[in-house]
Amino acid sequence: MKVEIVKSERLYLKVADQIASLIRSGELEKGRRLPSERDLADMFGVSRPSIREAMIALEISGMVDIRSGSGVYVVNTGNPMSILSDAPGPIEMLEARMLIEGEAAALAASRLTDDDLTLIKQCLDEIEDENSAIINHEQADENFHMAIAQASRNSALFGTIKNLWNLRQTTPIAKFMHSKLRDRGVKPVIEQHRAIYDALVARDSDAARLAMQNHLKSVIESVIDNQ
């Protein structure tokens, strides 16, 4: 008996595949500006973040060019899709982090030690230093979030959050997206991270959860508005 391996299909890739087919068929010709993200979201019956992820996938494939403030234009009609189908979208990753890291921050607020706070404050200071330097990574930002995950004293949460950060650092679509944001001068917002730290200092679980969720919600909005 022959069967096909069942794979989890990513919504943004389904959208990207359909648009790629329209480009290859010539229905969307070279030089044409695609409809707005809101119009595409209505056409495909998906969210705007899914459309944004689809556009990033098409840009990596070399089929479209995302021009800030102008729109998305077809630039190559012959390229195949080149995104690995098992990679979650970068906005999907951020949504998962918003939910999971919010709870990790809440737990950390009730469980952390003075040593944990010292480490988190050190990471906060390093974020500020990295923002002032000309670098192409955000290692201090990752260290800050992982220090909070560690302070939750929950190994399952820590492992899940670490995996989400690994996906951000290794999947082509996430690497491409965050690299573009850095090139445009978008960096970790120190005030948002300080709000998380202040809630942890106060041992206020509700405030820590909200500060983390607000921070990652802001990152999602930045991805949508700055590509």
GROMACS elastic network, one bead per residue, 0.5 to 0.9 nm:
[ bonds ]
;  ai    aj funct       b0    kb
    3     6     6  0.88534   500
    4     7     6  0.89706   500
    7    85     6  0.86906   500
    7    86     6  0.77723   500
    8    85     6  0.84944   500
    8    86     6  0.71598   500
    9    12     6  0.88058   500
    9    13     6  0.74807   500
    9    14     6  0.75413   500
    9    85     6  0.71200   500
    9    86     6  0.74487   500
   10    13     6  0.53398   500
   10    14     6  0.65874   500
   10    85     6  0.71217   500
   10    86     6  0.75631   500
   10    87     6  0.78923   500
   10    88     6  0.66666   500
   10    89     6  0.76037   500
   11    14     6  0.52108   500
   11    15     6  0.65659   500
   11    16     6  0.87535   500
   11    46     6  0.82675   500
   11    50     6  0.67865   500
   11    54     6  0.85638   500
   11    89     6  0.88081   500
   12    15     6  0.51633   500
   12    16     6  0.61314   500
   12    17     6  0.85857   500
   12    46     6  0.87733   500
   12    49     6  0.85525   500
   12    51     6  0.64299   500
   12    52     6  0.81236   500
   12    53     6  0.57937   500
   12    55     6  0.85920   500
   12    57     6  0.83051   500
   12    88     6  0.89079   500
   12    89     6  0.71712   500
   13    17     6  0.58859   500
   13    18     6  0.84864   500
   13    50     6  0.87063   500
   13    53     6  0.81318   500
   13    54     6  0.60777   500
   13    57     6  0.75855   500
   13    83     6  0.83276   500
   13    85     6  0.72201   500
   13    89     6  0.86700   500
   14    17     6  0.51783   500
   14    18     6  0.63621   500
   14    19     6  0.87992   500
   14    54     6  0.82039   500
   15    18     6  0.52681   500
   15    19     6  0.63407   500
   15    20     6  0.85689   500
   15    44     6  0.72985   500
   15    46     6  0.88000   500
   15    50     6  0.79984   500
   15    51     6  0.72025   500
   15    54     6  0.61098   500
   15    55     6  0.89506   500
   16    19     6  0.51873   500
   16    20     6  0.59492   500
   16    21     6  0.85456   500
   16    51     6  0.81583   500
   16    53     6  0.84307   500
   16    55     6  0.69326   500
   16    56     6  0.89604   500
   16    57     6  0.68266   500
   16    58     6  0.63432   500
   16    81     6  0.82152   500
   17    21     6  0.61497   500
   17    22     6  0.87083   500
   17    54     6  0.84688   500
   17    58     6  0.86381   500
   17    81     6  0.72973   500
   18    21     6  0.51238   500
   18    22     6  0.64075   500
   18    23     6  0.87634   500
   19    22     6  0.50358   500
   19    23     6  0.62473   500
   19    24     6  0.86752   500
   19    28     6  0.82548   500
   19    54     6  0.87661   500
   19    58     6  0.84772   500
   20    23     6  0.50200   500
   20    24     6  0.61334   500
   20    25     6  0.85240   500
   20    28     6  0.89069   500
   20    58     6  0.73522   500
   20    63     6  0.75163   500
   20    77     6  0.81148   500
   20    79     6  0.85386   500
   20    80     6  0.78424   500
   20    81     6  0.73172   500
   21    24     6  0.51074   500
   21    25     6  0.60238   500
   21    26     6  0.85791   500
   21    27     6  0.87170   500
   21    28     6  0.89951   500
   22    25     6  0.51832   500
   22    26     6  0.63083   500
   22    27     6  0.52685   500
   22    28     6  0.56195   500
   22    29     6  0.85617   500
   23    26     6  0.52595   500
   23    27     6  0.60171   500
   23    29     6  0.61901   500
   23    30     6  0.78494   500
   23    63     6  0.79341   500
   23    74     6  0.74761   500
   23    76     6  0.81180   500
   23    77     6  0.54232   500
   23    78     6  0.80454   500
   24    27     6  0.77067   500
   24    28     6  0.77775   500
   24    29     6  0.83283   500
   24    76     6  0.86380   500
   24    77     6  0.50148   500
   24    78     6  0.59099   500
   24    79     6  0.79951   500
   24    80     6  0.87670   500
   25    28     6  0.75054   500
   25    29     6  0.84657   500
   25    77     6  0.80693   500
   26    29     6  0.50606   500
   26    30     6  0.80700   500
   26    77     6  0.73242   500
   28    31     6  0.86884   500
   28    32     6  0.65795   500
   28    33     6  0.86567   500
   28    34     6  0.80329   500
   28    74     6  0.73084   500
   28    77     6  0.84051   500
   29    32     6  0.57397   500
   29    74     6  0.67296   500
   29    75     6  0.85093   500
   29    76     6  0.86808   500
   29    77     6  0.71908   500
   30    33     6  0.87724   500
   30    63     6  0.89824   500
   30    64     6  0.89079   500
   30    73     6  0.77166   500
   30    75     6  0.52791   500
   30    76     6  0.62091   500
   30    77     6  0.64284   500
   31    73     6  0.58876   500
   31    74     6  0.51798   500
   31    75     6  0.58778   500
   31    76     6  0.85987   500
   32    72     6  0.84453   500
   32    73     6  0.55128   500
   32    74     6  0.55087   500
   32    75     6  0.81708   500
   33    36     6  0.87537   500
   33    70     6  0.89438   500
   33    71     6  0.66720   500
   33    72     6  0.56550   500
   33    74     6  0.65337   500
   34    37     6  0.85013   500
   34    40     6  0.84506   500
   34    71     6  0.72207   500
   34    72     6  0.55645   500
   34    73     6  0.59444   500
   34    74     6  0.74017   500
   35    38     6  0.81040   500
   35    39     6  0.59916   500
   35    40     6  0.61416   500
   35    71     6  0.82082   500
   35    72     6  0.79764   500
   36    39     6  0.51616   500
   36    40     6  0.61489   500
   36    41     6  0.85053   500
   36    71     6  0.71138   500
   36    72     6  0.80288   500
   37    40     6  0.50005   500
   37    41     6  0.59610   500
   37    42     6  0.85838   500
   37    48     6  0.62382   500
   37    49     6  0.89044   500
   37    51     6  0.62734   500
   37    52     6  0.71366   500
   37    71     6  0.88335   500
   38    41     6  0.50193   500
   38    42     6  0.63253   500
   38    43     6  0.86560   500
   38    47     6  0.84350   500
   38    48     6  0.62719   500
   38    51     6  0.84261   500
   39    42     6  0.51361   500
   39    43     6  0.61464   500
   39    44     6  0.86892   500
   40    44     6  0.60564   500
   40    45     6  0.81367   500
   40    46     6  0.83265   500
   40    48     6  0.80913   500
   40    51     6  0.69690   500
   41    44     6  0.53599   500
   41    45     6  0.56210   500
   41    46     6  0.50800   500
   41    47     6  0.56317   500
   41    48     6  0.55346   500
   41    49     6  0.87831   500
   41    50     6  0.79415   500
   41    51     6  0.62151   500
   42    45     6  0.50390   500
   42    46     6  0.68153   500
   42    47     6  0.81478   500
   42    48     6  0.88013   500
   43    46     6  0.80783   500
   44    47     6  0.86975   500
   44    51     6  0.87076   500
   46    49     6  0.83691   500
   46    50     6  0.64421   500
   46    51     6  0.72933   500
   47    50     6  0.53436   500
   47    51     6  0.66447   500
   47    52     6  0.88695   500
   48    51     6  0.50431   500
   48    52     6  0.61917   500
   48    53     6  0.86995   500
   48   224     6  0.81036   500
   49    53     6  0.62056   500
   49    54     6  0.85817   500
   49    91     6  0.65892   500
   49    92     6  0.84155   500
   49   220     6  0.85538   500
   49   223     6  0.88416   500
   49   224     6  0.67097   500
   50    53     6  0.51499   500
   50    54     6  0.62073   500
   50    55     6  0.87035   500
   50    89     6  0.80951   500
   50    91     6  0.79163   500
   50    92     6  0.85318   500
   51    55     6  0.62068   500
   51    56     6  0.87002   500
   52    55     6  0.51031   500
   52    56     6  0.63375   500
   52    57     6  0.87219   500
   52    91     6  0.85959   500
   52   223     6  0.85298   500
   52   224     6  0.65931   500
   52   227     6  0.82048   500
   53    56     6  0.50996   500
   53    57     6  0.62564   500
   53    58     6  0.87037   500
   53    89     6  0.61424   500
   53    90     6  0.70968   500
   53    91     6  0.70819   500
   53    92     6  0.89428   500
   53   173     6  0.82507   500
   53   224     6  0.89954   500
   54    57     6  0.50762   500
   54    58     6  0.62506   500
   54    59     6  0.86078   500
   54    89     6  0.86057   500
   55    58     6  0.50645   500
   55    59     6  0.60825   500
   55    60     6  0.86496   500
   55    64     6  0.75927   500
   55    65     6  0.87020   500
   55    66     6  0.76493   500
   55    72     6  0.78150   500
   56    60     6  0.62043   500
   56    61     6  0.85850   500
   56    64     6  0.87214   500
   56    66     6  0.80655   500
   56   173     6  0.69422   500
   56   176     6  0.81060   500
   56   177     6  0.70955   500
   56   227     6  0.82496   500
   57    60     6  0.52361   500
   57    61     6  0.63306   500
   57    62     6  0.88296   500
   57    81     6  0.77874   500
   57    82     6  0.79093   500
   57    83     6  0.64436   500
   57    89     6  0.89990   500
   57   172     6  0.89978   500
   57   173     6  0.63607   500
   58    62     6  0.63711   500
   58    63     6  0.55000   500
   58    64     6  0.58518   500
   58    65     6  0.83499   500
   58    81     6  0.70136   500
   58    82     6  0.84317   500
   58    83     6  0.86135   500
   59    62     6  0.50081   500
   59    63     6  0.57719   500
   59    65     6  0.57341   500
   59    66     6  0.69895   500
   60    63     6  0.76937   500
   60    64     6  0.82662   500
   60    81     6  0.84980   500
   60    82     6  0.74297   500
   60    83     6  0.77643   500
   60   172     6  0.83051   500
   60   173     6  0.73222   500
   60   176     6  0.74672   500
   61    64     6  0.78544   500
   61    79     6  0.65633   500
   61    80     6  0.67715   500
   61    81     6  0.54788   500
   61    82     6  0.53840   500
   61    83     6  0.73387   500
   62    65     6  0.74425   500
   62    74     6  0.89590   500
   62    75     6  0.72876   500
   62    76     6  0.64398   500
   62    77     6  0.89362   500
   62    79     6  0.65522   500
   62    80     6  0.86304   500
   62    81     6  0.86028   500
   62    82     6  0.89972   500
   63    73     6  0.85112   500
   63    74     6  0.59531   500
   63    75     6  0.55325   500
   63    77     6  0.62217   500
   63    78     6  0.76436   500
   63    79     6  0.61323   500
   63    80     6  0.82541   500
   63    81     6  0.84093   500
   64    72     6  0.64405   500
   64    73     6  0.53051   500
   64    75     6  0.50960   500
   64    76     6  0.67329   500
   64    77     6  0.88215   500
   65    71     6  0.83393   500
   65    72     6  0.56325   500
   65    73     6  0.52540   500
   65    74     6  0.64975   500
   65    75     6  0.63764   500
   66    70     6  0.80397   500
   66    71     6  0.60244   500
   66    73     6  0.65786   500
   66   227     6  0.69764   500
   67    70     6  0.53524   500
   67    71     6  0.53375   500
   67    72     6  0.60451   500
   67    73     6  0.77170   500
   67   227     6  0.79313   500
   68    71     6  0.64700   500
   68    72     6  0.84747   500
   68   225     6  0.89531   500
   68   226     6  0.70827   500
   68   227     6  0.64102   500
   69   226     6  0.89203   500
   70    73     6  0.89868   500
   74    77     6  0.73207   500
   76    79     6  0.64261   500
   77    80     6  0.88599   500
   79    82     6  0.84429   500
   81    84     6  0.88439   500
   82    85     6  0.89210   500
   83    86     6  0.87019   500
   83    87     6  0.78546   500
   83   172     6  0.71811   500
   83   173     6  0.72023   500
   84    87     6  0.58170   500
   84   171     6  0.83001   500
   84   172     6  0.80286   500
   84   173     6  0.88230   500
   85    88     6  0.81054   500
   87    90     6  0.88054   500
   87   167     6  0.80810   500
   87   171     6  0.64916   500
   87   172     6  0.83771   500
   87   173     6  0.80172   500
   88    91     6  0.84052   500
   88    92     6  0.63580   500
   88    93     6  0.67756   500
   88   167     6  0.82809   500
   88   171     6  0.84075   500
   88   173     6  0.87344   500
   88   174     6  0.87814   500
   89    92     6  0.50521   500
   89    93     6  0.63594   500
   89    94     6  0.88244   500
   89   173     6  0.70868   500
   89   174     6  0.71035   500
   90    93     6  0.50059   500
   90    94     6  0.63502   500
   90    95     6  0.87143   500
   90   167     6  0.86556   500
   90   168     6  0.70009   500
   90   171     6  0.87910   500
   90   173     6  0.68324   500
   90   175     6  0.87053   500
   90   177     6  0.76163   500
   90   178     6  0.88179   500
   91    95     6  0.61030   500
   91    96     6  0.85273   500
   91   174     6  0.85651   500
   91   220     6  0.64460   500
   91   223     6  0.77762   500
   91   224     6  0.87059   500
   92    95     6  0.50972   500
   92    96     6  0.62181   500
   92    97     6  0.85809   500
   93    96     6  0.51444   500
   93    97     6  0.61441   500
   93    98     6  0.86196   500
   93   164     6  0.64666   500
   93   165     6  0.85524   500
   93   167     6  0.80048   500
   93   168     6  0.75143   500
   93   174     6  0.87810   500
   94    98     6  0.60584   500
   94    99     6  0.87301   500
   94   164     6  0.85022   500
   94   216     6  0.67287   500
   94   217     6  0.80549   500
   94   219     6  0.77943   500
   94   220     6  0.65809   500
   95    98     6  0.50683   500
   95    99     6  0.65230   500
   95   100     6  0.87184   500
   95   216     6  0.77357   500
   95   217     6  0.77595   500
   95   220     6  0.76637   500
   96    99     6  0.53392   500
   96   100     6  0.60710   500
   96   101     6  0.81452   500
   96   164     6  0.81380   500
   97   100     6  0.50891   500
   97   101     6  0.52746   500
   97   102     6  0.76082   500
   97   161     6  0.69843   500
   97   164     6  0.72076   500
   97   165     6  0.88493   500
   97   213     6  0.85730   500
   97   216     6  0.73968   500
   98   101     6  0.56222   500
   98   102     6  0.57953   500
   98   103     6  0.86945   500
   98   212     6  0.70191   500
   98   213     6  0.51161   500
   98   214     6  0.81673   500
   98   215     6  0.81905   500
   98   216     6  0.54133   500
   98   217     6  0.68459   500
   99   102     6  0.54163   500
   99   103     6  0.67273   500
   99   104     6  0.89714   500
   99   213     6  0.70299   500
  100   103     6  0.53978   500
  100   104     6  0.63014   500
  100   105     6  0.87433   500
  100   157     6  0.73921   500
  100   160     6  0.82424   500
  100   161     6  0.73289   500
  101   105     6  0.59923   500
  101   106     6  0.84757   500
  101   145     6  0.79936   500
  101   148     6  0.84820   500
  101   149     6  0.72369   500
  101   157     6  0.81177   500
  101   161     6  0.70334   500
  101   209     6  0.78712   500
  101   212     6  0.68593   500
  101   213     6  0.76714   500
  101   216     6  0.89814   500
  102   105     6  0.52257   500
  102   106     6  0.63558   500
  102   107     6  0.88151   500
  102   208     6  0.72945   500
  102   210     6  0.68824   500
  102   211     6  0.79070   500
  102   212     6  0.52198   500
  102   213     6  0.54470   500
  102   216     6  0.89715   500
  103   107     6  0.62262   500
  103   108     6  0.84932   500
  103   152     6  0.88194   500
  103   157     6  0.87700   500
  103   205     6  0.86699   500
  103   208     6  0.86305   500
  103   209     6  0.59562   500
  103   212     6  0.87441   500
  104   107     6  0.51392   500
  104   108     6  0.60124   500
  104   109     6  0.85973   500
  104   148     6  0.71296   500
  104   149     6  0.56882   500
  104   150     6  0.86680   500
  104   151     6  0.82418   500
  104   152     6  0.55591   500
  104   153     6  0.88561   500
  104   154     6  0.80904   500
  104   157     6  0.67037   500
  104   158     6  0.80976   500
  104   161     6  0.89707   500
  104   209     6  0.77448   500
  105   109     6  0.61367   500
  105   110     6  0.88613   500
  105   145     6  0.89485   500
  105   148     6  0.61876   500
  105   149     6  0.69621   500
  105   151     6  0.82320   500
  105   152     6  0.67982   500
  105   196     6  0.80758   500
  105   200     6  0.77103   500
  105   205     6  0.70917   500
  105   206     6  0.89567   500
  105   208     6  0.55452   500
  105   209     6  0.55192   500
  105   210     6  0.89693   500
  105   211     6  0.87905   500
  105   212     6  0.69241   500
  106   109     6  0.52754   500
  106   110     6  0.68823   500
  106   152     6  0.78469   500
  106   200     6  0.83255   500
  106   203     6  0.87105   500
  106   204     6  0.75303   500
  106   206     6  0.62335   500
  106   207     6  0.77720   500
  106   208     6  0.54227   500
  106   210     6  0.85965   500
  106   212     6  0.89385   500
  107   110     6  0.53799   500
  107   111     6  0.62870   500
  107   112     6  0.83260   500
  107   149     6  0.88364   500
  107   151     6  0.79775   500
  107   152     6  0.50048   500
  107   153     6  0.79096   500
  107   154     6  0.84642   500
  107   205     6  0.66006   500
  107   208     6  0.88193   500
  107   209     6  0.86113   500
  108   111     6  0.50007   500
  108   112     6  0.52430   500
  108   113     6  0.89908   500
  108   148     6  0.63193   500
  108   149     6  0.71867   500
  108   150     6  0.79506   500
  108   153     6  0.71984   500
  108   200     6  0.73029   500
  108   203     6  0.82122   500
  108   205     6  0.76394   500
  108   208     6  0.84797   500
  109   112     6  0.59785   500
  109   148     6  0.88138   500
  109   151     6  0.81253   500
  109   152     6  0.76024   500
  109   199     6  0.73939   500
  109   201     6  0.75739   500
  109   202     6  0.77501   500
  109   204     6  0.58533   500
  109   205     6  0.50928   500
  109   206     6  0.87166   500
  109   207     6  0.89845   500
  109   208     6  0.67161   500
  109   209     6  0.88538   500
  110   152     6  0.80458   500
  110   200     6  0.82662   500
  110   203     6  0.57704   500
  110   204     6  0.73026   500
  110   205     6  0.63376   500
  111   151     6  0.67651   500
  111   152     6  0.62610   500
  111   153     6  0.71287   500
  111   203     6  0.83314   500
  112   115     6  0.80066   500
  112   116     6  0.58012   500
  112   117     6  0.71365   500
  112   148     6  0.84975   500
  112   150     6  0.88934   500
  112   151     6  0.51415   500
  112   152     6  0.68255   500
  112   153     6  0.80070   500
  112   200     6  0.81168   500
  112   203     6  0.82398   500
  113   116     6  0.50612   500
  113   117     6  0.64814   500
  113   118     6  0.87478   500
  113   151     6  0.76993   500
  114   117     6  0.50562   500
  114   118     6  0.62541   500
  114   119     6  0.87638   500
  114   201     6  0.89616   500
  115   118     6  0.50210   500
  115   119     6  0.63393   500
  115   120     6  0.86786   500
  116   119     6  0.52004   500
  116   120     6  0.61760   500
  116   121     6  0.85716   500
  116   147     6  0.73183   500
  116   148     6  0.78922   500
  116   150     6  0.84357   500
  116   151     6  0.62142   500
  117   120     6  0.50466   500
  117   121     6  0.59991   500
  117   122     6  0.84653   500
  117   147     6  0.89463   500
  117   148     6  0.88255   500
  117   151     6  0.86933   500
  117   197     6  0.80574   500
  117   200     6  0.76995   500
  117   201     6  0.70689   500
  118   121     6  0.51920   500
  118   122     6  0.61928   500
  118   123     6  0.87516   500
  119   122     6  0.50125   500
  119   123     6  0.63002   500
  119   124     6  0.86444   500
  119   144     6  0.82593   500
  119   147     6  0.70511   500
  120   123     6  0.50692   500
  120   124     6  0.61891   500
  120   125     6  0.87330   500
  120   143     6  0.82505   500
  120   144     6  0.57704   500
  120   145     6  0.83894   500
  120   147     6  0.59984   500
  120   148     6  0.69489   500
  120   197     6  0.73280   500
  121   125     6  0.62543   500
  121   126     6  0.86089   500
  121   144     6  0.82464   500
  121   194     6  0.87786   500
  121   197     6  0.72311   500
  122   125     6  0.51748   500
  122   126     6  0.62716   500
  122   127     6  0.87716   500
  122   144     6  0.83668   500
  123   127     6  0.62362   500
  123   128     6  0.87976   500
  123   140     6  0.57225   500
  123   141     6  0.72706   500
  123   142     6  0.88433   500
  123   143     6  0.62479   500
  123   144     6  0.50152   500
  123   145     6  0.88069   500
  123   147     6  0.81695   500
  124   127     6  0.51634   500
  124   128     6  0.66271   500
  124   129     6  0.88647   500
  124   140     6  0.74692   500
  124   141     6  0.77504   500
  124   143     6  0.89527   500
  124   144     6  0.64331   500
  124   190     6  0.76239   500
  124   193     6  0.70051   500
  124   194     6  0.71829   500
  124   197     6  0.80646   500
  125   128     6  0.52070   500
  125   129     6  0.63716   500
  125   130     6  0.87746   500
  125   140     6  0.86077   500
  125   190     6  0.89866   500
  126   130     6  0.60467   500
  126   131     6  0.84734   500
  126   139     6  0.89210   500
  126   140     6  0.56520   500
  126   141     6  0.81674   500
  126   144     6  0.88923   500
  127   130     6  0.51155   500
  127   131     6  0.61378   500
  127   132     6  0.87784   500
  127   138     6  0.76510   500
  127   139     6  0.81521   500
  127   140     6  0.50889   500
  127   141     6  0.58550   500
  127   144     6  0.81438   500
  127   188     6  0.73671   500
  127   189     6  0.88507   500
  127   190     6  0.71391   500
  127   193     6  0.89072   500
  128   131     6  0.51355   500
  128   132     6  0.65732   500
  128   133     6  0.89756   500
  128   140     6  0.87647   500
  128   188     6  0.85797   500
  128   189     6  0.88130   500
  128   190     6  0.64620   500
  129   132     6  0.52962   500
  129   133     6  0.65023   500
  129   140     6  0.89099   500
  130   133     6  0.50255   500
  130   134     6  0.75962   500
  130   135     6  0.70737   500
  130   137     6  0.85118   500
  130   138     6  0.72908   500
  130   139     6  0.84870   500
  130   140     6  0.72763   500
  131   134     6  0.77415   500
  131   135     6  0.82510   500
  131   138     6  0.85773   500
  131   187     6  0.65261   500
  131   188     6  0.73803   500
  131   189     6  0.88195   500
  131   190     6  0.86263   500
  132   135     6  0.88803   500
  135   138     6  0.80629   500
  136   179     6  0.76274   500
  136   182     6  0.70047   500
  136   183     6  0.82484   500
  137   140     6  0.86285   500
  137   179     6  0.84333   500
  137   182     6  0.81924   500
  138   141     6  0.53541   500
  138   142     6  0.66596   500
  138   143     6  0.88590   500
  138   187     6  0.81513   500
  138   188     6  0.79309   500
  139   142     6  0.51895   500
  139   143     6  0.61685   500
  139   144     6  0.86441   500
  140   144     6  0.60875   500
  140   145     6  0.87225   500
  141   144     6  0.51327   500
  141   145     6  0.64568   500
  141   146     6  0.86641   500
  141   188     6  0.70595   500
  141   193     6  0.88845   500
  142   145     6  0.52770   500
  142   146     6  0.60743   500
  142   147     6  0.84822   500
  142   165     6  0.73871   500
  143   146     6  0.51110   500
  143   147     6  0.59404   500
  143   148     6  0.86522   500
  144   147     6  0.52263   500
  144   148     6  0.65317   500
  144   149     6  0.88167   500
  144   193     6  0.85239   500
  145   148     6  0.52591   500
  145   149     6  0.63086   500
  145   150     6  0.87201   500
  145   161     6  0.85570   500
  146   150     6  0.60619   500
  146   151     6  0.84943   500
  146   158     6  0.73262   500
  146   161     6  0.74634   500
  146   162     6  0.70541   500
  146   165     6  0.89633   500
  147   150     6  0.50435   500
  147   151     6  0.61823   500
  147   152     6  0.88372   500
  148   152     6  0.64629   500
  148   158     6  0.88519   500
  149   152     6  0.52948   500
  149   153     6  0.75205   500
  149   154     6  0.77224   500
  149   155     6  0.85349   500
  149   157     6  0.68349   500
  149   158     6  0.50967   500
  149   159     6  0.87247   500
  149   161     6  0.71962   500
  149   162     6  0.85479   500
  150   153     6  0.57817   500
  150   154     6  0.72561   500
  150   155     6  0.76372   500
  150   157     6  0.85458   500
  150   158     6  0.59713   500
  151   154     6  0.80287   500
  151   158     6  0.89506   500
  152   155     6  0.82591   500
  152   157     6  0.78639   500
  152   158     6  0.78061   500
  153   157     6  0.84907   500
  153   158     6  0.80527   500
  154   157     6  0.54545   500
  154   158     6  0.62231   500
  154   159     6  0.87281   500
  155   159     6  0.59992   500
  155   160     6  0.84949   500
  156   159     6  0.51999   500
  156   160     6  0.61756   500
  156   161     6  0.86169   500
  157   160     6  0.51518   500
  157   161     6  0.61198   500
  157   162     6  0.84744   500
  158   161     6  0.52765   500
  158   162     6  0.60578   500
  158   163     6  0.85990   500
  159   162     6  0.50507   500
  159   163     6  0.61336   500
  159   164     6  0.87027   500
  160   163     6  0.51431   500
  160   164     6  0.63673   500
  160   165     6  0.88069   500
  161   164     6  0.51003   500
  161   165     6  0.63440   500
  161   166     6  0.86554   500
  162   165     6  0.51422   500
  162   166     6  0.61814   500
  162   167     6  0.86937   500
  163   167     6  0.62101   500
  163   168     6  0.86471   500
  164   167     6  0.51027   500
  164   168     6  0.63471   500
  164   169     6  0.88083   500
  165   169     6  0.63234   500
  165   170     6  0.87136   500
  166   169     6  0.50844   500
  166   170     6  0.60606   500
  166   171     6  0.83084   500
  167   170     6  0.52101   500
  167   171     6  0.55452   500
  167   174     6  0.75449   500
  167   175     6  0.88732   500
  168   171     6  0.61551   500
  168   172     6  0.86473   500
  168   173     6  0.85235   500
  168   174     6  0.52217   500
  168   175     6  0.63444   500
  168   178     6  0.84060   500
  169   172     6  0.84403   500
  169   174     6  0.70183   500
  169   175     6  0.58725   500
  170   173     6  0.87816   500
  170   174     6  0.74862   500
  170   175     6  0.65470   500
  171   174     6  0.55499   500
  171   175     6  0.61217   500
  171   176     6  0.85546   500
  172   175     6  0.52132   500
  172   176     6  0.59912   500
  172   177     6  0.85487   500
  173   176     6  0.51800   500
  173   177     6  0.61408   500
  173   178     6  0.87052   500
  174   177     6  0.51389   500
  174   178     6  0.61554   500
  174   179     6  0.83893   500
  175   178     6  0.54310   500
  175   179     6  0.59856   500
  175   180     6  0.86088   500
  176   179     6  0.51687   500
  176   180     6  0.62564   500
  176   181     6  0.87766   500
  177   180     6  0.52496   500
  177   181     6  0.64120   500
  177   182     6  0.88363   500
  177   223     6  0.79260   500
  177   227     6  0.77365   500
  178   181     6  0.50051   500
  178   182     6  0.62159   500
  178   183     6  0.85821   500
  178   186     6  0.89526   500
  178   223     6  0.83913   500
  179   182     6  0.51403   500
  179   183     6  0.61539   500
  179   184     6  0.86804   500
  180   183     6  0.50332   500
  180   184     6  0.63214   500
  180   185     6  0.88269   500
  180   186     6  0.87501   500
  180   226     6  0.89026   500
  180   227     6  0.73594   500
  181   184     6  0.51309   500
  181   185     6  0.64984   500
  181   186     6  0.52413   500
  181   187     6  0.77246   500
  181   222     6  0.85882   500
  181   223     6  0.75277   500
  181   226     6  0.70531   500
  181   227     6  0.71667   500
  182   185     6  0.50389   500
  182   186     6  0.51140   500
  182   187     6  0.63002   500
  183   186     6  0.74012   500
  184   187     6  0.89348   500
  184   226     6  0.81432   500
  186   189     6  0.85855   500
  186   222     6  0.81919   500
  186   226     6  0.84645   500
  187   190     6  0.87726   500
  188   191     6  0.89483   500
  188   192     6  0.82889   500
  188   193     6  0.80578   500
  188   219     6  0.84948   500
  189   192     6  0.55926   500
  189   193     6  0.67031   500
  189   194     6  0.88600   500
  189   215     6  0.83539   500
  190   193     6  0.51507   500
  190   194     6  0.60460   500
  190   195     6  0.86321   500
  191   195     6  0.62054   500
  191   196     6  0.88044   500
  192   195     6  0.51626   500
  192   196     6  0.66116   500
  192   197     6  0.88674   500
  192   211     6  0.71836   500
  192   212     6  0.80532   500
  192   214     6  0.79538   500
  192   215     6  0.56408   500
  192   218     6  0.89944   500
  193   196     6  0.51420   500
  193   197     6  0.63152   500
  193   198     6  0.86856   500
  193   211     6  0.81010   500
  193   212     6  0.79597   500
  193   215     6  0.73323   500
  194   198     6  0.60128   500
  194   199     6  0.85614   500
  195   198     6  0.51174   500
  195   199     6  0.62848   500
  195   200     6  0.86989   500
  195   207     6  0.87663   500
  195   208     6  0.80300   500
  195   211     6  0.60852   500
  195   212     6  0.83697   500
  195   215     6  0.89033   500
  196   199     6  0.52662   500
  196   200     6  0.63694   500
  196   201     6  0.87869   500
  196   207     6  0.78256   500
  196   208     6  0.55154   500
  196   209     6  0.81309   500
  196   210     6  0.83916   500
  196   211     6  0.51441   500
  196   212     6  0.59971   500
  196   215     6  0.83829   500
  197   200     6  0.50459   500
  197   201     6  0.62003   500
  197   202     6  0.86747   500
  197   208     6  0.78107   500
  197   211     6  0.88581   500
  198   201     6  0.50295   500
  198   202     6  0.62900   500
  198   203     6  0.86332   500
  198   204     6  0.89387   500
  198   207     6  0.89545   500
  198   208     6  0.81458   500
  199   202     6  0.50817   500
  199   203     6  0.62110   500
  199   204     6  0.54640   500
  199   205     6  0.73829   500
  199   206     6  0.83954   500
  199   207     6  0.55272   500
  199   209     6  0.86370   500
  199   211     6  0.75724   500
  200   204     6  0.61994   500
  200   205     6  0.74310   500
  200   207     6  0.81650   500
  200   208     6  0.60229   500
  201   204     6  0.77717   500
  202   205     6  0.86692   500
  202   207     6  0.88575   500
  202   208     6  0.89794   500
  203   207     6  0.86773   500
  203   208     6  0.80544   500
  204   207     6  0.54005   500
  204   208     6  0.60936   500
  204   209     6  0.86729   500
  205   208     6  0.50538   500
  205   209     6  0.61094   500
  205   210     6  0.85799   500
  206   209     6  0.52180   500
  206   210     6  0.62058   500
  206   211     6  0.85635   500
  207   210     6  0.51190   500
  207   211     6  0.59551   500
  207   212     6  0.85233   500
  208   211     6  0.51413   500
  208   212     6  0.61502   500
  208   213     6  0.85338   500
  209   212     6  0.53102   500
  209   213     6  0.61450   500
  209   214     6  0.85505   500
  210   213     6  0.50731   500
  210   214     6  0.59311   500
  210   215     6  0.84280   500
  211   214     6  0.51487   500
  211   215     6  0.60985   500
  211   216     6  0.87578   500
  212   215     6  0.51004   500
  212   216     6  0.63221   500
  212   217     6  0.85046   500
  213   216     6  0.53143   500
  213   217     6  0.59513   500
  213   218     6  0.84705   500
  214   217     6  0.50418   500
  214   218     6  0.61106   500
  214   219     6  0.87039   500
  215   218     6  0.51567   500
  215   219     6  0.64444   500
  215   220     6  0.89135   500
  216   220     6  0.62911   500
  216   221     6  0.86407   500
  217   220     6  0.51118   500
  217   221     6  0.63261   500
  217   222     6  0.86305   500
  218   221     6  0.50422   500
  218   222     6  0.61274   500
  218   223     6  0.86979   500
  219   223     6  0.62842   500
  219   224     6  0.87559   500
  220   223     6  0.51240   500
  220   224     6  0.63671   500
  220   225     6  0.86769   500
  221   224     6  0.51209   500
  221   225     6  0.60479   500
  221   226     6  0.83850   500
  222   225     6  0.51556   500
  222   226     6  0.57100   500
  222   227     6  0.82971   500
  223   226     6  0.55219   500
  223   227     6  0.61568   500
  224   227     6  0.63566   500
